[in-house]
């Protein structure tokens, strides 16, 4: 369990969960755990948006009230519990989405395939906000296609409070509205469309919250080297800090996969699915970071939808079963390697 707790970046969310970004409180928490003599500065933590830490704190406080075994490592346990809850929620909702929108004749097989993408297998098993982020995105897309724009904006806003790429949903919905106006050859702005305005409003509220807690409205942008959008194909530069290697063939395969997803979804009747895939794929091309597989995870449910026939075919399932042990070994190997170099546990307890 110590290995699970120490995986990037989950354990770092426990500090804002405990202090809620108060710089003075963070300074009281000794965060020297292998990143230099002074540890991680308080200005770094706004890089981790507040919704995941908030839920960690809520469940952690519940554990502390219960006491006993639950109160031991309460915030670390809650960090994993929140991810587990949203992984289950994501699994159930994806199944519902596939059934409700008739996107697959074999939704259960497709959901099982979805759960075992190697990188997602790791992320859903440690402390991480990705399951929650993808769940909120899919719920927002679902409500948008149901023309329930307020709920689409609400869940889209919550996704933006989880990870900043959630703001891309706002652009997605604007493109869908624009496409409708072009097809009708008529400029038409409906009152109910304003619900999607909750998405940028949510990000604005995060910045206001940061200002109230830290005195810096742009604390997210001033948190350090966490903005990795540079130029197209920026990942192919081994000299950059967050790349550091020339062994990047797998990145090309991800670009191929998700590029094919965009092309395959170009005529889907659920237009927000296509535009989400397009905008997110274009954004991923600009990311200068070795971990493209993690950054691109929100595209993975679009991939299983686009290629549901392939992912539920007998040929794929036979190879999938043959490689299942390899996927497990990959996950164990990666989780055992991707560790924060802790020298003490006290700041996170």
Order of alpha helices (4+ residues) and beta strands (2+ residues): alpha-alpha-alpha-alpha-alpha-alpha-alpha-alpha-alpha-alpha-alpha-alpha-alpha-alpha-alpha-alpha-alpha
